[in-house]
Structure formats: structure tokens, C-alpha cells
């Protein structure tokens, strides 16, 4: 039977939203939502929070995650990516004599994460020759008609050839939803995550919201409240 490891990276040094990973979101620490969805999915042999922060570690344990180590400082600055964090976690368990078939990185900032899409990612990846599966969503507008600001504050289209194109005639574009990333550990790939060895699991846009700023946070809280009231998302005991 496949062994699956969930890793939730949760660094303590958030600057734009202080203590973001454990800030109360509808009455519960933000990270608790990711932990609880991972637990309720029953997909994982271990659910590990990788953090450099003792307070985050304590809260993660309270909600049912394991924190078998405190992440070393060299893996906790603003420039460290999740690949280095998950590699460190896998190395830790390898040294303990534990091996896994699938790894799922789940972001701590995903209160809209739903079990069904986490499970869909695992099932589709397991039953394919792909290496990765990750959450994605359609772009809310055609990227082909976007523009940038020039140095003098004017407009310059990225794709001026589509200035007169009708929206319905333009190809659909997709974006990373920033919730979860499944990976087969017994198969290698030289492709990037958004490449031919990956399966995107398409989420409805109403379940996708980055939380990088206080404005993002407020939008996510409004979305969560509306979705819960209308039964579009699974409720929880404390939120």
C-alpha cells in the first residue's frame, strides 16, 4: 500500500501579515485549516509541519500535526523555496529509516482547501504516468489582453496583436491556485511543475485566494464566510 507524506511549510517570519500562519481566521489559526483537511482526507501516513518557530510548532501539534524537528535557520529566510524545505523533511525521515511513495506539499495559507480536490490530485497522479499534480484555476480575464506600465506611466500591451480580439476567441489560461502539490517520489522529472509531467487539478475560482496582504486576508475571510453559509465548503467545529 502506498505511503503518503504531507508537509506543511510554515515559516515564522511573515512581514506583510505578522504571524500570518497562526493568525486567527474565523476564530481559528490559519494553519489549522490545512492540517484538518489533510487529517480528514485520511490520505496520509504522516502530516508534518516544517517550521522554525516554536509557537507555530505548538499550535500545529494542538491541531494534530507532527513537528518532529524545528527547521534550521538556514532554511527559514525569505529566499528559501518549498523544494528545499520538503527535501530537508524527506532526508530527516530517510535517516529515521522511513520511506514514502508520495509527497504532498500543502500550504499553510489555504483555508479554502477542500478534501475532494486533495483526493482527486492523489487519485489522478497515482493512476497516471505523470510525476506531479497540483491545484490550479482558470484566469479571471484573458491574459492576451493584459498590459504593463512603461517608465513614463503609459500603457504597453504584452500581446498587442490581440487588442481587437474578442474575449471568447482567446485561448483559456490557467494559474497556480497555491493550495497543494503532489509528487511521486519514485519517479524523476526534469520538467518544471507547470510542465508536461504535471496534472493540474482545476478548482472553481471561488475557492482560490492568495493571502499575501491584509487586503487578501479580508477578501479570503469574506469568501469563507459566504461559502460556508451557502454550503459550498465543508464547515468545521471551531470556525
MOLINNOR-V80275 format. One record per residue. N is the residue number from 0. RES is the residue in one small letter. SS is DSSP state (@ for helix, = for strand, . for the rest). PHI is phi in radians with two decimals (999 if undefined). NEAR is the number of other C-alpha atoms within 10 Angstrom. Layout:
n:N res:RES ss:SS phi:PHI near:NEAR
n:N res:RES ss:SS phi:PHI near:NEAR
This chain:
n:0 res:x ss:. phi:999 near:4
n:1 res:x ss:. phi:-1.08 near:10
n:2 res:x ss:. phi:-1.87 near:14
n:3 res:x ss:= phi:-2.09 near:23
n:4 res:x ss:= phi:-2.01 near:22
n:5 res:x ss:= phi:-1.81 near:25
n:6 res:x ss:= phi:-2.10 near:28
n:7 res:x ss:= phi:-1.97 near:27
n:8 res:x ss:= phi:-1.27 near:25
n:9 res:x ss:. phi:-2.61 near:28
n:10 res:x ss:. phi:-1.27 near:22
n:11 res:x ss:. phi:-1.58 near:20
n:12 res:x ss:. phi:-1.75 near:16
n:13 res:x ss:. phi:-1.10 near:14
n:14 res:x ss:. phi:-1.74 near:11
n:15 res:x ss:. phi:-1.23 near:10
n:16 res:x ss:. phi:-2.22 near:14
n:17 res:x ss:. phi:-0.95 near:12
n:18 res:x ss:. phi:0.92 near:19
n:19 res:x ss:@ phi:-0.94 near:25
n:20 res:x ss:@ phi:-1.12 near:25
n:21 res:x ss:@ phi:-2.10 near:21
n:22 res:x ss:. phi:-1.11 near:14
n:23 res:x ss:= phi:-1.21 near:14
n:24 res:x ss:= phi:-2.10 near:20
n:25 res:x ss:. phi:0.88 near:14
n:26 res:x ss:. phi:1.48 near:9
n:27 res:x ss:= phi:-2.48 near:15
n:28 res:x ss:= phi:-0.96 near:22
n:29 res:x ss:@ phi:-0.93 near:20
n:30 res:x ss:@ phi:-1.10 near:28
n:31 res:x ss:@ phi:-1.06 near:25
n:32 res:x ss:@ phi:-1.13 near:22
n:33 res:x ss:@ phi:-1.14 near:25
n:34 res:x ss:@ phi:-1.08 near:27
n:35 res:x ss:@ phi:-1.18 near:18
n:36 res:x ss:@ phi:-1.14 near:21
n:37 res:x ss:@ phi:-1.07 near:26
n:38 res:x ss:@ phi:-1.12 near:19
n:39 res:x ss:@ phi:-1.15 near:12
n:40 res:x ss:@ phi:-1.20 near:14
n:41 res:x ss:. phi:0.99 near:12
n:42 res:x ss:. phi:-1.56 near:19
n:43 res:x ss:. phi:-1.96 near:18
n:44 res:x ss:. phi:-1.34 near:13
n:45 res:x ss:= phi:-2.48 near:17
n:46 res:x ss:= phi:-2.10 near:24
n:47 res:x ss:= phi:-2.01 near:25
n:48 res:x ss:= phi:-1.73 near:31
n:49 res:x ss:= phi:-1.74 near:27
n:50 res:x ss:. phi:-2.48 near:25
n:51 res:x ss:. phi:-1.78 near:22
n:52 res:x ss:. phi:-2.05 near:17
n:53 res:x ss:@ phi:-1.14 near:13
n:54 res:x ss:@ phi:-1.19 near:12
n:55 res:x ss:@ phi:-1.07 near:22
n:56 res:x ss:@ phi:-1.03 near:23
n:57 res:x ss:@ phi:-1.11 near:13
n:58 res:x ss:@ phi:-1.20 near:16
n:59 res:x ss:@ phi:-1.05 near:26
n:60 res:x ss:@ phi:-1.12 near:16
n:61 res:x ss:@ phi:-1.02 near:11
n:62 res:x ss:. phi:-1.67 near:16
n:63 res:x ss:. phi:1.85 near:16
n:64 res:x ss:. phi:-1.56 near:24
n:65 res:x ss:= phi:-1.66 near:18
n:66 res:x ss:. phi:-2.28 near:18
n:67 res:x ss:. phi:-1.30 near:15
n:68 res:x ss:. phi:-2.72 near:14
n:69 res:x ss:. phi:-1.71 near:13
n:70 res:x ss:. phi:-1.05 near:21
n:71 res:x ss:. phi:-1.11 near:13
n:72 res:x ss:@ phi:-1.01 near:11
n:73 res:x ss:@ phi:-1.19 near:9
n:74 res:x ss:@ phi:-1.92 near:18
n:75 res:x ss:. phi:-2.29 near:20
n:76 res:x ss:. phi:-1.68 near:14
n:77 res:x ss:. phi:-1.15 near:10
n:78 res:x ss:. phi:-1.81 near:8
n:79 res:x ss:. phi:-1.47 near:11
n:80 res:x ss:. phi:-1.52 near:12
n:81 res:x ss:@ phi:-1.20 near:16
n:82 res:x ss:@ phi:-1.04 near:10
n:83 res:x ss:@ phi:-1.16 near:11
n:84 res:x ss:@ phi:-1.18 near:21
n:85 res:x ss:@ phi:-1.20 near:19
n:86 res:x ss:@ phi:-1.07 near:10
n:87 res:x ss:@ phi:-1.07 near:16
n:88 res:x ss:@ phi:-1.15 near:20
n:89 res:x ss:@ phi:-1.11 near:19
n:90 res:x ss:@ phi:-1.12 near:13
n:91 res:x ss:@ phi:-1.02 near:14
n:92 res:x ss:@ phi:-1.25 near:13
n:93 res:x ss:@ phi:-1.05 near:12
n:94 res:x ss:@ phi:-1.20 near:9
n:95 res:x ss:. phi:-1.58 near:9
n:96 res:x ss:. phi:1.42 near:8
n:97 res:x ss:. phi:-1.91 near:11
n:98 res:x ss:. phi:-2.25 near:15
n:99 res:x ss:. phi:-2.21 near:17
n:100 res:x ss:. phi:-1.64 near:15
n:101 res:x ss:= phi:-2.30 near:21
n:102 res:x ss:= phi:-2.05 near:21
n:103 res:x ss:= phi:-2.20 near:26
n:104 res:x ss:= phi:-1.51 near:23
n:105 res:x ss:= phi:-2.07 near:28
n:106 res:x ss:. phi:-1.30 near:22
n:107 res:x ss:. phi:-1.29 near:25
n:108 res:x ss:. phi:-1.90 near:26
n:109 res:x ss:. phi:-2.28 near:26
n:110 res:x ss:. phi:-1.21 near:26
n:111 res:x ss:. phi:-1.65 near:22
n:112 res:x ss:. phi:-1.02 near:26
n:113 res:x ss:. phi:-2.13 near:20
n:114 res:x ss:@ phi:-0.97 near:20
n:115 res:x ss:@ phi:-1.04 near:10
n:116 res:x ss:@ phi:-1.40 near:18
n:117 res:x ss:@ phi:-1.07 near:24
n:118 res:x ss:@ phi:-1.17 near:15
n:119 res:x ss:@ phi:-1.07 near:16
n:120 res:x ss:@ phi:-1.06 near:24
n:121 res:x ss:@ phi:-1.12 near:23
n:122 res:x ss:@ phi:-1.11 near:12
n:123 res:x ss:@ phi:-1.17 near:16
n:124 res:x ss:@ phi:-1.22 near:22
n:125 res:x ss:@ phi:-1.03 near:19
n:126 res:x ss:. phi:-1.70 near:8
n:127 res:x ss:. phi:-2.37 near:12
n:128 res:x ss:. phi:-1.74 near:13
n:129 res:x ss:. phi:-1.28 near:18
n:130 res:x ss:. phi:-1.86 near:22
n:131 res:x ss:= phi:-2.28 near:31
n:132 res:x ss:= phi:-2.53 near:27
n:133 res:x ss:= phi:-2.54 near:28
n:134 res:x ss:= phi:-1.33 near:23
n:135 res:x ss:= phi:-2.57 near:23
n:136 res:x ss:= phi:-2.64 near:20
n:137 res:x ss:= phi:-1.26 near:17
n:138 res:x ss:. phi:-1.25 near:13
n:139 res:x ss:. phi:-1.33 near:11
n:140 res:x ss:. phi:-2.65 near:11
n:141 res:x ss:. phi:-1.19 near:17
n:142 res:x ss:@ phi:-1.13 near:17
n:143 res:x ss:@ phi:-1.22 near:19
n:144 res:x ss:@ phi:-1.91 near:18
n:145 res:x ss:. phi:-1.47 near:15
n:146 res:x ss:= phi:-2.49 near:14
n:147 res:x ss:= phi:-2.04 near:11
n:148 res:x ss:= phi:-1.67 near:10
n:149 res:x ss:. phi:-1.44 near:10
n:150 res:x ss:. phi:-1.07 near:7
n:151 res:x ss:. phi:-1.69 near:6
n:152 res:x ss:. phi:1.39 near:8
n:153 res:x ss:. phi:-1.76 near:9
n:154 res:x ss:= phi:-1.76 near:12
n:155 res:x ss:= phi:-2.54 near:12
n:156 res:x ss:= phi:-1.24 near:15
n:157 res:x ss:. phi:-1.25 near:14
n:158 res:x ss:. phi:-2.29 near:12
n:159 res:x ss:@ phi:-1.04 near:13
n:160 res:x ss:@ phi:-1.16 near:10
n:161 res:x ss:@ phi:-1.84 near:16
n:162 res:x ss:. phi:-1.00 near:12
n:163 res:x ss:. phi:-1.73 near:8
n:164 res:x ss:. phi:-1.24 near:12
n:165 res:x ss:. phi:-1.37 near:10
n:166 res:x ss:@ phi:-0.96 near:14
n:167 res:x ss:@ phi:-1.21 near:8
n:168 res:x ss:@ phi:-1.64 near:9
n:169 res:x ss:. phi:-1.66 near:13
n:170 res:x ss:. phi:-1.16 near:10
n:171 res:x ss:. phi:-1.15 near:14
n:172 res:x ss:. phi:-2.05 near:13
n:173 res:x ss:= phi:-2.19 near:15
n:174 res:x ss:= phi:-2.37 near:14
n:175 res:x ss:= phi:-1.13 near:20
n:176 res:x ss:= phi:-1.55 near:24
n:177 res:x ss:= phi:1.14 near:20
n:178 res:x ss:= phi:-1.98 near:25
n:179 res:x ss:= phi:-2.59 near:25
n:180 res:x ss:= phi:-2.49 near:27
n:181 res:x ss:= phi:-1.50 near:25
n:182 res:x ss:= phi:-2.56 near:25
n:183 res:x ss:= phi:-1.35 near:21
n:184 res:x ss:. phi:-1.61 near:15
n:185 res:x ss:. phi:-1.82 near:9
n:186 res:x ss:. phi:-2.46 near:11
n:187 res:x ss:. phi:-1.71 near:11
n:188 res:x ss:. phi:-2.61 near:14
n:189 res:x ss:. phi:-1.67 near:7
n:190 res:x ss:. phi:-1.42 near:12
n:191 res:x ss:. phi:-1.27 near:10
n:192 res:x ss:. phi:-1.00 near:18
n:193 res:x ss:. phi:-1.61 near:15
n:194 res:x ss:. phi:-2.27 near:12
n:195 res:x ss:. phi:-1.25 near:12
n:196 res:x ss:. phi:-1.65 near:18
n:197 res:x ss:= phi:-2.09 near:22
n:198 res:x ss:= phi:-1.90 near:23
n:199 res:x ss:= phi:-1.40 near:23
n:200 res:x ss:= phi:-1.73 near:21
n:201 res:x ss:= phi:-1.44 near:18
n:202 res:x ss:. phi:-1.68 near:17
n:203 res:x ss:. phi:-1.16 near:11
n:204 res:x ss:@ phi:-1.09 near:13
n:205 res:x ss:@ phi:-1.29 near:13
n:206 res:x ss:@ phi:-1.87 near:20
n:207 res:x ss:. phi:-2.15 near:22
n:208 res:x ss:. phi:-2.74 near:20
n:209 res:x ss:. phi:-1.15 near:14
n:210 res:x ss:. phi:-2.21 near:18
n:211 res:x ss:. phi:-1.95 near:14
n:212 res:x ss:. phi:-2.27 near:13
n:213 res:x ss:@ phi:-1.10 near:13
n:214 res:x ss:@ phi:-1.12 near:10
n:215 res:x ss:@ phi:-1.01 near:13
n:216 res:x ss:@ phi:-1.01 near:18
n:217 res:x ss:@ phi:-1.11 near:13
n:218 res:x ss:@ phi:-1.10 near:15
n:219 res:x ss:@ phi:-1.08 near:22
n:220 res:x ss:@ phi:-1.14 near:17
n:221 res:x ss:@ phi:-1.13 near:13
n:222 res:x ss:@ phi:-1.04 near:16
n:223 res:x ss:@ phi:-1.07 near:22
n:224 res:x ss:@ phi:-1.08 near:15
n:225 res:x ss:@ phi:-1.14 near:13
n:226 res:x ss:@ phi:-1.14 near:17
n:227 res:x ss:@ phi:-1.23 near:16
n:228 res:x ss:@ phi:-1.10 near:10
n:229 res:x ss:. phi:-1.67 near:9
n:230 res:x ss:. phi:1.08 near:10
n:231 res:x ss:. phi:-1.48 near:12
n:232 res:x ss:. phi:-2.29 near:17
n:233 res:x ss:. phi:-1.19 near:12
n:234 res:x ss:. phi:-1.35 near:12
n:235 res:x ss:. phi:-2.55 near:11
n:236 res:x ss:. phi:-1.30 near:5
n:237 res:x ss:. phi:-1.98 near:7
n:238 res:x ss:. phi:-1.67 near:14
